[in-house]
Amino acid sequence: MAGSDLGGGGGLRCEINVTPLVDVMLVLLVIFMVVTPMLRLELPIDLPETKSGTAAEQSNQVILTAGADGALLLNGAPVVQEAVEATIRELFAQRDDRTIFLEADRSLPYAKVVDLMDACRAAGVARIGVLTRKRAGEAGALN
């Protein structure tokens, strides 16, 4: 019985080699770790210029962005005008800090900015900060 040699080392081995699978998974993990922070949706905003421009300093701050075309983003997520108040109220239900930063395009009508501020107040926001940009001629300008 030469063909039924099961004890020898020359037969087929039925094992799964998981090393390539682990390598692929690690590469995908690194790619997702690098790409995920860049997925924040942004609007092109032309902020008003002032002598003392301010920018959001911490990543956990809530930022409401209003574009020139009326598009709204809340922390990078699109939101419609009718749902701004409810969305902000829901967001602040789990937060102790009741501060929001408003980032509005300079060409947006003043009435729209006031409407957004009113919606924030109605949602329970205690403080509203307005983000601006330093003038280009000033030292330490934000570009």
URMOQUI-V509396 format. One record per helix or strand of 2 or more residues. SS is the DSSP state (a for helix, b for strand). FROM is the first residue (numbers start at 0). TO is the last residue. If there is no record, write none. Layout:
ss:SS from:FROM to:TO
ss:SS from:FROM to:TO
This chain:
ss:a from:18 to:38
ss:b from:48 to:49
ss:b from:61 to:65
ss:b from:71 to:73
ss:b from:76 to:78
ss:a from:80 to:91
ss:b from:98 to:103
ss:a from:109 to:121
ss:b from:126 to:129
ss:b from:132 to:133
